[in-house]
Structure formats: C-alpha cells, structure tokens
C-alpha cells in the first residue's frame, strides 16, 4: 500500500450506468479502478455544509495551467479551496470539459431500449444519473456544473478540434483521490459522451474507500505548484474555525 | 449600426444584464481592444436552463468559439448562433476571475480586488427580476480571450487576438438573459493590464 494511504476499509462497484453518492470526511481516500478497461467515471463534488460551494472545472484547470488532470493536481471548489488531491494515477490524463452523456445521445448512438425488456441493461446516461443523485440533496439542473470524467483522454489539435483517445484506460488502471475537505461526492459509471463504441459501453468501476496518512510538509500535491500551496492555505483557514489547528 | 434598437457601453469593471429575444442579434464590441467579456446566457423563461460550455464544445467537437458556433444549453438545446466574428477565437474553458480563485492564482491577499464573479453577484443581487441566484453562476464564455491548449494537455493564457473595434455577433434562438462582466482583471494579460469599455448593440430580426 502507498505510504500516503493508512488503510482501505470498504469497497464497492458502480455498475455500468449506475450512480452513487456519499458524504466523505476530509482525510478519506477514494481509489477508483477501471475493471474491464475503457471505462468512464463521472465525478461531482459539493460542500455538504454549503451546497452552493461546488467543483469548479474552469478554476481547477486555470489555477494549474492544465487541460488534463493527473497526479499532483488538485480539484478546486469555486471558493478557492481544494476538495481533493489526485495522489496516485496510472493514466496521466483525465478530462473535465466534455460533460455527460444524455438520453438523446444514448438513444441515437446505441439504440432505444426500455426497462420492461432490458431490465438492468437498460441504457443509462450521465446527465440523468447526476440529476437523480443531486435531487436527493435538494439540488436540480441549475446546480449541475462541469464534472470530471476519470479514465478518459480527450486531445485537442491546433484548431481546437477534440477527439477522445479510445482504449486510453486498461483493465486494472486506477486513480486515487485524497479528500482535503468534507465533501459530498457524486459518481456515475455512464459512458463518456464522446465514446463511439459500437454497442453500449457497459463498464463497471471499483470504488475503494479508506483513510489517508496525514498530509506531510513534503506532500507532492500540495507542493505541485505555488497555486496548490495557496489552495491548501485556504483550506486551513476554512478549518481554523472548526478545529484548533494552526493556519 | 444606425438601425440598432440598443447601443450602450459597459464601462471597465461594470456588469451588464439585459434580455435578448429570439430572432434579435446582439453585437459585443471590444472597443479599445484586448478586453475580455465574461459572458453568461440564461433562458428568460427558466434560468435553470442556461449556456453550457460542456454541451457546446461536445456538440461542435471543438473547444473554441467563432462564426458558425452554436451555443447550447445544459439541456443540449440551441440557444444562440455566432453569426459574425472579426476576432476569430473566443475561450469557453478558462472561466471567470473571482476573489476566491484570485487568492489561489496570484496571492492570498488578492481577494479584495475586483473580479468578474463578484460583478455577477452584484448583478443578480440588483436585478432580482431575472430570478438568478449564486447557483446559476457557472462556466462562462470569455469573448475576445485566447486560451490555447497545448498538445501535451497544457493550458496557456496568451495575449489576445483581439484589437480595437473587433466584435462578435450572436443571433438568439430562444429568449435569453445576457449577463456580461466587463473583466476588471489587473493580474493577467486578458485585459492588457488595463481594462477598457465594451459596447453592446442589439438589432431586431
């Protein structure tokens, strides 16, 4: 086990097309593993004590001068704080601009199906998956920001044209987040919106939860860039009112 | 230009909020050049439906905006078409400056500087008639900003392609609320370190 992780205490699987949410305490680690290869794992994050504070893709990308997300990167809220750090990553590239598959896209690309006949192989889509989970916390469409799509690489040419790199993620590849704030986490395992697989990409993702070792002075993510050091300082200020830790 | 039903300047650092009805065309002008227009669109009928950077870039297969781009909503519906553009490229990934993100980007004590998100917060507080709240304020367009993506996945903020008098025109496909922050950013080249006025003109169909 990594020297950043004290223990892994729980594991589950997000079924293809499935969705899930949980409030995670700061200091929790979440390891995501692509079970069959070429998966997609959509992620959103909110501050459970103030749902108006949420994952902000533009701030995350511009604060770190990056289009891709990988080890060392922090995932920022719109309040200048770090929800989570990417402490381990087998892949080197995850994207955060393409959003979610939606019902119309799934029907057009992989055919209309219904629950009566297809049961749990019924097509699901990321947009509706997030709306279902968000509704459980009193949120709706107006609260849905850009999400992260783990396991997916989308490249851009000089003219801005985007293309998804099929097969970027192999079976067994994983990425691990360490939560730096108490965070409401929403996940879905619905297809990436640029996935052009010939049949519905039914790919499960393993989720493991555990406890992180305390963040050390030489922490890779915190010291990845000056911006992340300041993000961690903002987190420390946030928690100053709740704990007696020094800023 | 003489036939415009509306012609107003947005002074440096100010916000602008105004309806644009289906069929009308709005022109946003970079009057002195090198300015950034941090722009959001909402459905006039239901502000929870709004401009979505994700749906827009995914459906057009391109991260940049220019003539021919169609702005899409978070329900993946067409909102506006970009029908003219003398600048050539507009950013839809970099988002808006905010007091909070400025602490991360520049310095922990930069939070009191003026920012686009603060301008929007004032706009929605002073204009409750549009029914907008903080949760509606998200991922925006930066007209006249050049934020190229490098082949290895970097993101760079470069001096603009814009210049004095350059403009972008959009025709509304549904009734929308247009919300602009004329960016007051003094820390990066997006406003050439010297924010200047923008112009807004509207024509009927």
Interface residues (C-beta under 8 A of the other chain):
Chain A: X51 X52 X56 X57 X58 X59 X61 X62 X63 X65 X66 X67 X68 X76 X78 X79 X80 X81 X93 X97 X98 X99 X100 X102 X104 X105 X139 X140 X141 X142 X143 X144 X145 X146 X155 X156 X157 X159 X160 X161 X162 X163 X193 X194 X227 X230 X231 X233 X234
Chain B: X47 X48 X49 X50 X52 X53 X54 X55 X57 X58 X61 X62 X63 X64 X74 X75 X76 X89 X93 X94 X95 X96 X98 X99 X100 X101 X102 X103 X104 X105 X107 X108 X111 X117 X133 X134 X135 X136 X138 X139 X140 X147 X149 X150 X151 X153 X154 X155 X156 X157
